Amino acid sequence: MDIEQLTEQFSNSKKIFVAIGNETRQAIITTLIDPECGGMRVGDIKEKTHLSRPAVSHHLKILLDAEVIGRRRVGTKNFYYLKLGGQWQTLVQLINNIENLRELEDKNHE
């Protein structure tokens, strides 16, 4: 892994960093983390996070845009869920590559 590739990966991860860097969005992610829930509606998220409906909708839009969560429509109802893979996988790859670079630096300093 060279520095240019790592820089590009970091740049490609900006949306997920912004999305998960906010405490309110972290609370929403934590609420959606249960894979068995099958998704939650805005009202359910509102109750669990004690946020206003407009605040939940605002933060859901950012999380959707960053592909951190997904939306499943059933009739006229929207269910939001944690979207595993995608941008999460990109973040894991970035962290692994940073770790590989750190290990290389450690070996060079021995």
PyMOL commands that set and color helices and strands:
alter all, ss='L'
color gray80, all
select helices_A, chain A and resi 3-12+14-20+23-32+35-37+42-49+53-65+86-108
alter helices_A, ss='H'
color red, helices_A
select strands_A, chain A and resi 69-74+77-82
alter strands_A, ss='S'
color yellow, strands_A
deselect
rebuild
show_as cartoon
